[in-house]
Amino acid sequence: MKRHILIGCFACVLSMTSLSHAQAVPTASRVGSIQAGVGALFISPDYAQQYIKGLTFYADYDIAHNIGIEGEIHYSVITPTDLSENSYLIGPRYTYHQKKFGIYAKALFGVGRFGTQGGAFQKVTTTGYTEYAFGGGVEYHVTRSINIRGIDVELQKWPGFPPNGLSPIAYTVGVAYVFH
């Protein structure tokens, strides 16, 4: 009889563990992660036939598993028509994770700098405009700390650019390091 009482008490104690919340809080959860990267930039301007080539510097801070903030700088390096478009943008980003891939969409806002440069003795001028961009892309997680940005496409709009605004499309491929 003592054995049955002992087994009953032991079973009762084991059944109470769910009420004590002893294992309810995860101990290995992360607050957020930051990634910083660089990429090759190709801009399809709507005023010329040739691509502007340059660099994109970007950083992402993931607040939650799918929600984050992205900031980026597009810097023109090779400008065949001597007209440059540099962008300084920041905004929210949503990422859908599927195994080693991250598919994301973003809405960015900031400043665009349009530059003209002439010959050897002509003055270089730049003018700033409000800019917004909607875009998205695909990232591949090579390792825990390395992401490859397979493609990133942005449909940009510069509404204050005379006479009817400017609507370039920016393409980026790059690589980023993830800080945990």
BELSUL-V484750 format. One record per helix or strand of 3 or more residues. SS is the DSSP state (hx for helix, st for strand). FROM is the first residue (numbers start at 1). TO is the last residue. If there is no record, write none. Layout:
SS_FROM_TO, SS_FROM_TO
//
This chain:
hx_2_15, hx_17_20, st_33_44, st_52_62, st_67_79, st_83_98, st_101_116, st_125_141, st_146_158, st_169_179
//
